[in-house]
Amino acid sequence: MSDQLSDRMKELDSADDKSGSISRRAFLKYAGLAGATIGLGGGLGGLLAACGGQGATATTAGATTTAGATTTAGATTTAGETTTVSTAAEAGREIKVGCVIPKTGALSTFAIPFDWCNDQWKKALAGGVVLGDGKSHPITTIVYDTQSDTARCSQVTADLITNEKADVIFAAGAPDTMMPAADQAEALQTPALCIQGPWEAFYFGRGGTPDKNPFKWGLALCVGVDAMDNSLVDAWNKVQTNKKCGLIYSNDPNGQALGSEKNGGPFYYKQAGYTYTLSSPYQPGTEDYTAPISEFKKSGAEILSGVFNSADFTNFWKQSLQQGFKPKVVTPQMALTFVETLKAIGDTAIGMTCEVNWHPAYPYTSPLTGQTCQQIADAYEADTGHQWVDTLMVMSLMEWYVEALKNTSAVDDKEAVLKSLLTTKVDSSYGPIDFTTPIDPTLIAPVTHTTPVTLRMPLGAAQWIKDSNGKWHQALVSNKYCEGAQIQGTVLEMNYA
């Protein structure tokens, strides 16, 4: 590897109507993503009648936590601290937060960051929280495992609402969790705060249209396909290439969405002046990638991108090197979220680029703990022994919810709480949350109000490098959609020496 690479560590058209509703013309640019990422919400309503039995649910041992911290106006509480007050507030009832998380199965990598965030919530709120009704309420999280299954996600969401009497649902872990949880919350008229998936899938994939918003109860902090692909282009532009891409996408909802020539990666890459060879979709678990690799070599592609899970990309990359395909830029979307993939590939992964949904370089601070993004990442690594991961953005759900509860006196009224969630403005550790801004999905901004029920949150691009001690790092190389985040270096091309 080159010393430089190893040592470095250091438009769509705007909306026709900016008054609060996006034009049909601009909105339709995104609507084609619907069919690709759905398949998750269909038929979920029929599960409602069968959701009452306890035998269908499971609460992970140790995952039910009682939180709380007593605060008064002007007082702040940080993780592990309890604020002393001179006059105790009247005790209020327990607030129950039902959490649906893929703790086992294919999406289980989301569990460790969530569990850590859950512990931080418990510490930060220890003792009770004085809410808008003037009473000090304990807050309890009840965590159910979706087992990475969409039907089970729907089932346990209903159990949390009907049996556990959850006041709100938190759903984190890809569209497979967000979408069925939001559908059940919609049916049972309970607020749901969702995170970690594209807004295009969450809205259009569940039946939203440019003309009609059928949703009320499920709100989401999302990534955006447009921001993701434009951030990657911003990174690619910093490397001298022939602008020829070899693109390969998995034959599953994420691959179908991100690989769409109408409004996925190929659309944005072409708009930015890149040409591409688009391979046929591959079935996850494919063992032989000779055909697409041969296509890319023949086309002269100097950029490789597409959608992979970690195992598939590891296999694809080993075959690419064996067959002499060595592009200057390698950007496998989704595959490089966790450092374990880089470790499995080895040093030939140095210099690979990826999207990043949250980063220690983001300029935000948690209103619950007082920690900066860097401090959150450092604490996570110290506590768990794992390298920080961008799914730590889940911290923001409780930050948002608690602030909304403080802003309403009717904490027992779900309609009032929902209204407060939509009107509360809070600077979270994931970025500013504000649903009162005008709807315009075409904006290039750190946070954009994309539909009545979704915000597109900050997103950047990073390059994986190693420091002198052999530790992997994601160096932020594009802040086009996360203004204020510190760029940590210029993108360098892959080095196969």
Secondary structure, DSSP 8 states (H G I E B T S, - for coil): --HHHHH--------S--SSS--HHHHHHHHTTHHHH-SSSTTGGGGGGG---GGG--B-TT--EEE-----TT----TT-----SS---B---EEEEEEE--SSTTGGGHHHHHHHHHHHHHHTTT-EE-TTS-EE-EEEEEEE-TT-HHHHHHHHHHHHHTS--SEEEEESSHHHHHHHHHHHHHTT--EEEEEEEHHHHHHTTT--SS----SSEEEEEE-HHHHHHHHHHHHTTS----EEEEEEBSSHHHHHHT-TTTSHHHHHHHTT-EEEE---B-TT----HHHHHHHHHHT--EEEEE--HHHHHHHHHHHHHTT---SEEEEETTTSSHHHHHHH-GGGTT-EEEES--TTS--B-TTT--BHHHHHHHHHHHHSS---GGGGGHHHHHHHHHHHHT-S-TT-HHHHHHHHHH--EEETTEEE-TTS---TT--SSSEEEETTEEE--EEEEEEEE-TTS-EEEEEEEEEESTT-------------
